[in-house]
Amino acid sequence: MQRWFAVFALIVSLCIPATVRAESPAITQQAQVAIQNLEIDIWPEYDRPGVLVIYRITLASTVKLPADLTLRIPLTAGQPSAVAEQTANGLFNVQYDNTAKDGAYQLVRFTTTLPQLQVEYYDPGLSVNGSTRSFNFRWPGDYPVTDLQVKVQQPRTASKLALAPQTGTSGMGSDGLLYFNVPIGKVNSGDTFELNISYQKNDDILTQSAAFESVTPVVPAPTGPASQFNINQSLPWLLGVLGLLLIGGGMFWYMRAGNFAKSAPAASHRHARAASSEDQAAGQAAFCHQCGKKSGTGDVFCRSCGTRLRK
């Protein structure tokens, strides 16, 4: 009996580690989060004072969804302006928690069910010294990134934007603003990346402000000599159309008056013919020579006394 119990205990002891070894890789893989592509947009003085920072994240295909993420953003940024999932129909906000702190950072925690995400916040750390403005951005290295790209937007009324370290290319965007592209490439988890930005700006006008909003008319209104030429050219046509309308109206009323004049005598003739017939019938009517009563046309005997009428 003891021998069988020992064999059973040995089998159980061998099965438990095998089960742990079978589940551990899946649990570890689910716990790990890696970013395939990370594009960081940095827009100083865009629609608020300070700097708008946008994370456009695409998770690696090895990440099991849903996945729990924690990103660090500056404590001075306050609430994130957006934490959203990218769907085929656009961005949809997801719930997050940012109550936990880590030194100069706050921890933004959320769960995603999709691989594409977008996180936005406003960093008030823009330094203004006269016309010189500067900002220091730091990626804290929360997750490993296969391809990290940074794009900096020069404010609309700014000039001489410079980056340190100097790298990448610049070009005009479809919105008419100048952008500086900074390719970073692969970044391991825990490795930080810093970028110093400086530019010249003499005003506090924001890039996205009412001062630069414009409305384009659907059809530009003609002005100046060209509009006068068009009006003068169209005037003969307008007069011609008006004349045709007047002529047509006159002919219509003339024909209507003629028809009325023709139809009125015809009606009087009809009444005349009817009257003459009645008179004729009255003239042909006979009176009884016996009682004096009027008889009808064609009567042979008086309808009153019965006397035979004289013809």
Phi and psi in degrees as a GROMACS rama.xvg file:
@    title "Ramachandran Plot"
@    xaxis  label "Phi"
@    yaxis  label "Psi"
@TYPE xy
-64.5132  -34.1399  GLN-2
-65.8429  -42.4058  ARG-3
-65.5045  -36.0839  TRP-4
-64.5552  -39.0618  PHE-5
-65.815  -39.9901  ALA-6
-63.9493  -43.231  VAL-7
-61.9743  -42.7016  PHE-8
-63.4992  -36.4177  ALA-9
-66.0741  -40.9055  LEU-10
-64.0291  -42.618  ILE-11
-63.1141  -41.6402  VAL-12
-66.0399  -29.9436  SER-13
-78.6946  -32.1297  LEU-14
-72.3823  -37.9704  CYS-15
-62.2883  -49.932  ILE-16
-62.469  -34.1308  PRO-17
-63.8268  -39.7284  ALA-18
-65.8277  -41.8037  THR-19
-63.4801  -42.2316  VAL-20
-66.4851  -30.5517  ARG-21
-74.2228  -33.0376  ALA-22
-90.617  -24.6466  GLU-23
-59.8048  -44.1668  SER-24
-60.8388  -40.2649  PRO-25
-65.62  -42.5026  ALA-26
-64.708  -43.098  ILE-27
-64.1174  -41.2902  THR-28
-66.6028  -36.3008  GLN-29
-70.4397  -33.016  GLN-30
-74.5835  -26.0257  ALA-31
-81.7606  138.282  GLN-32
-124.244  129.002  VAL-33
-130.927  146.884  ALA-34
-106.672  125.82  ILE-35
-77.5679  -53.6689  GLN-36
-129.479  133.525  ASN-37
-132.892  115.261  LEU-38
-109.312  123.088  GLU-39
-109.191  115.563  ILE-40
-97.7065  130.074  ASP-41
-120.095  112.457  ILE-42
-121.268  94.6252  TRP-43
-69.3878  139.395  PRO-44
48.6895  49.2476  GLU-45
-79.9978  -72.6948  TYR-46
-126.603  3.73882  ASP-47
-144.034  155.588  ARG-48
-61.899  142.72  PRO-49
106.193  -158.092  GLY-50
-128.477  126.386  VAL-51
-86.3342  124.96  LEU-52
-116.194  129.19  VAL-53
-124.454  125.764  ILE-54
-100.244  120.612  TYR-55
-109.185  108.807  ARG-56
-113.273  135.393  ILE-57
-123.497  114.824  THR-58
-71.2078  154.94  LEU-59
-66.7755  153.046  ALA-60
-66.6144  -16.1023  SER-61
-80.6981  -10.6374  THR-62
-75.6086  127.524  VAL-63
-84.1433  129.727  LYS-64
-104.321  144.502  LEU-65
-70.9908  151.266  PRO-66
-127.567  143.59  ALA-67
-93.3901  128.418  ASP-68
-122.544  150.197  LEU-69
-135.402  118.217  THR-70
-116.339  143.177  LEU-71
-100.614  129.463  ARG-72
-128.456  158.969  ILE-73
-55.35  140.752  PRO-74
-62.8335  -31.7505  LEU-75
-73.3623  -10.983  THR-76
-74.7792  -19.3175  ALA-77
71.1453  -145.229  GLY-78
-69.4213  138.292  GLN-79
-61.4694  144.011  PRO-80
-80.5173  -18.5678  SER-81
-160.953  136.066  ALA-82
-136.14  108.367  VAL-83
-143.325  157.043  ALA-84
-99.7333  142.943  GLU-85
-93.5624  117.109  GLN-86
-113.406  177.601  THR-87
-66.3981  -22.409  ALA-88
-100.343  8.58774  ASN-89
120.129  -167.422  GLY-90
-88.656  136.683  LEU-91
-129.394  128.372  PHE-92
-64.8962  146.976  ASN-93
-121.425  153.357  VAL-94
-73.3756  145.089  GLN-95
-141.733  167.963  TYR-96
-131.28  129.036  ASP-97
-129.401  31.7671  ASN-98
-80.091  -25.4028  THR-99
-78.8786  144.928  ALA-100
-119.895  153.54  LYS-101
-144.832  85.5667  ASP-102
65.4154  -120.887  GLY-103
-85.0187  6.53998  ALA-104
-117.115  157.402  TYR-105
-111.303  147.282  GLN-106
-97.1003  119.978  LEU-107
-99.4447  110.536  VAL-108
-111.281  135.674  ARG-109
-160.483  166.832  PHE-110
-116.739  131.534  THR-111
-115.424  144.484  THR-112
-107.95  -1.66187  THR-113
-127.566  155.008  LEU-114
-80.3775  -15.4708  PRO-115
-108.952  128.247  GLN-116
-132.996  163.642  LEU-117
-145.332  127.315  GLN-118
-125.442  131.824  VAL-119
-130.03  145.532  GLU-120
-155.408  159.849  TYR-121
-106.825  123.124  TYR-122
-99.1655  118.667  ASP-123
-81.5939  10.0998  PRO-124
-81.8497  25.1673  GLY-125
-76.0862  126.116  LEU-126
-95.6995  130.686  SER-127
-119.254  120.63  VAL-128
-131.916  88.2197  ASN-129
69.3964  -126.002  GLY-130
-91.0743  -3.49974  SER-131
-95.3096  128.567  THR-132
-128.411  142.294  ARG-133
-143.746  156.217  SER-134
-151.868  139.799  PHE-135
-115.071  119.606  ASN-136
-104.329  143.356  PHE-137
-138.765  123.002  ARG-138
-89.4217  119.829  TRP-139
-79.9081  -2.33749  PRO-140
74.5404  42.8798  GLY-141
-65.8275  -37.5721  ASP-142
-138.249  157.682  TYR-143
-70.2202  140.188  PRO-144
-125.604  127.265  VAL-145
-74.0887  -42.4839  THR-146
-140.393  111.397  ASP-147
-108.277  126.713  LEU-148
-126.64  136.624  GLN-149
-118.127  134.894  VAL-150
-128.208  123.625  LYS-151
-109.99  130.175  VAL-152
-99.0541  126.504  GLN-153
-79.637  129.572  GLN-154
-55.1675  153.271  PRO-155
-60.0852  -40.4217  ARG-156
-99.8075  14.7226  THR-157
-96.8564  169.342  ALA-158
-151.314  164.612  SER-159
57.3588  44.7416  LYS-160
-70.862  133.885  LEU-161
-131.845  147.127  ALA-162
-120.034  146.57  LEU-163
-137.213  118.389  ALA-164
-72.0924  150.138  PRO-165
-77.9263  119.389  GLN-166
-161.292  163.285  THR-167
82.353  -166.637  GLY-168
-127.374  170.293  THR-169
-133.875  155.831  SER-170
-170.06  162.418  GLY-171
-83.2231  132.719  MET-172
-85.8481  172.901  GLY-173
-66.3796  -17.3381  SER-174
-90.2184  5.72354  ASP-175
81.3121  9.74942  GLY-176
-103.221  155.142  LEU-177
-91.1072  131.586  LEU-178
-121.653  145.037  TYR-179
-117.486  120.808  PHE-180
-97.2405  130.684  ASN-181
-124.241  100.799  VAL-182
-81.789  123.464  PRO-183
-103.043  -40.6264  ILE-184
87.7801  -140.38  GLY-185
-79.7905  135.57  LYS-186
-134.745  126.193  VAL-187
-79.0748  160.399  ASN-188
-63.7526  131.482  SER-189
93.007  -16.9332  GLY-190
-82.8978  131.215  ASP-191
-97.8758  160.825  THR-192
-138.692  132.121  PHE-193
-123.649  145.459  GLU-194
-140.72  124.213  LEU-195
-98.0144  130.927  ASN-196
-122.536  134.595  ILE-197
-142.433  150.362  SER-198
-160.92  169.99  TYR-199
-106.446  134.52  GLN-200
-157.769  127.327  LYS-201
-101.797  3.1317  ASN-202
-138.453  175.839  ASP-203
-110.126  20.6132  ASP-204
-72.7217  130.259  ILE-205
-80.9383  154.423  LEU-206
-61.9941  -44.9428  THR-207
-101.718  85.7093  GLN-208
-138.492  167.53  SER-209
-63.8844  -22.1792  ALA-210
-65.6027  -22.3068  ALA-211
-114.347  6.92664  PHE-212
-79.3949  133.083  GLU-213
-133.941  149.615  SER-214
-114.305  125.176  VAL-215
-98.1386  119.339  THR-216
-66.4533  149.092  PRO-217
-64.9375  -46.2023  VAL-218
-123.514  113.538  VAL-219
-59.7296  134.715  PRO-220
-76.2647  129.486  ALA-221
-68.5362  139.618  PRO-222
-135.104  162.343  THR-223
75.469  -157.118  GLY-224
-59.2695  -32.8161  PRO-225
-61.2825  -42.3467  ALA-226
-67.4171  -37.6096  SER-227
-64.2516  -38.4938  GLN-228
-64.5055  -40.7144  PHE-229
-66.3119  -40.2759  ASN-230
-65.3699  -45.385  ILE-231
-64.2127  -36.21  ASN-232
-70.5367  -31.1513  GLN-233
-85.584  -17.0737  SER-234
-60.5504  -45.6078  LEU-235
-59.1749  -37.8669  PRO-236
-65.7988  -40.4072  TRP-237
-63.5716  -42.4562  LEU-238
-65.4169  -38.2004  LEU-239
-63.7574  -43.7576  GLY-240
-63.7625  -42.1028  VAL-241
-62.0328  -41.0716  LEU-242
-63.2659  -42.4476  GLY-243
-61.9355  -39.8882  LEU-244
-62.3354  -42.6708  LEU-245
-64.9777  -43.1023  LEU-246
-64.0947  -44.8872  ILE-247
-61.5963  -40.4135  GLY-248
-65.1671  -40.2418  GLY-249
-63.9624  -42.7465  GLY-250
-64.5752  -38.0245  MET-251
-62.1372  -47.5539  PHE-252
-68.2442  -33.693  TRP-253
-64.8566  -45.0847  TYR-254
-66.8855  -38.1057  MET-255
-65.9526  -40.7341  ARG-256
-65.117  -38.4265  ALA-257
-63.8889  -42.436  GLY-258
-63.4817  -37.6415  ASN-259
-65.6096  -40.752  PHE-260
-65.1537  -36.0886  ALA-261
-73.3316  -35.2695  LYS-262
-76.9391  -27.0006  SER-263
-66.611  -49.2473  ALA-264
-60.9135  -37.166  PRO-265
-59.8049  -40.6242  ALA-266
-64.6308  -40.0652  ALA-267
-67.6123  -35.2134  SER-268
-64.4149  -38.6704  HIS-269
-63.3477  -44.2985  ARG-270
-64.1421  -36.4416  HIS-271
-65.6308  -42.9346  ALA-272
-63.4351  -37.9723  ARG-273
-67.5641  -38.8409  ALA-274
-67.5279  -42.1568  ALA-275
-64.6201  -36.0242  SER-276
-64.6598  -40.5521  SER-277
-66.2062  -42.4959  GLU-278
-61.6537  -41.0645  ASP-279
-63.5026  -41.6459  GLN-280
-64.826  -38.4132  ALA-281
-65.9122  -37.8036  ALA-282
-67.2667  -33.0928  GLY-283
-82.1148  -9.60338  GLN-284
-67.1325  143.169  ALA-285
-106.304  156.936  ALA-286
-120.159  139.934  PHE-287
-68.6555  127.527  CYS-288
-76.3429  -8.44376  HIS-289
-93.7948  -53.0216  GLN-290
-109.224  -10.2428  CYS-291
81.5175  5.79102  GLY-292
-79.2188  147.505  LYS-293
-76.9567  136.931  LYS-294
-109.535  160.865  SER-295
-82.1336  161.468  GLY-296
-62.4522  130.878  THR-297
87.7508  -2.2303  GLY-298
-71.0174  143.043  ASP-299
-101.971  -34.3831  VAL-300
-118.838  151.713  PHE-301
-68.8882  133.801  CYS-302
-76.216  -10.8846  ARG-303
-97.7161  -53.6243  SER-304
-110.131  -11.314  CYS-305
85.5395  3.94635  GLY-306
-71.2405  140.407  THR-307
-66.7357  128.388  ARG-308
-79.674  149.931  LEU-309
-85.7051  141.288  ARG-310
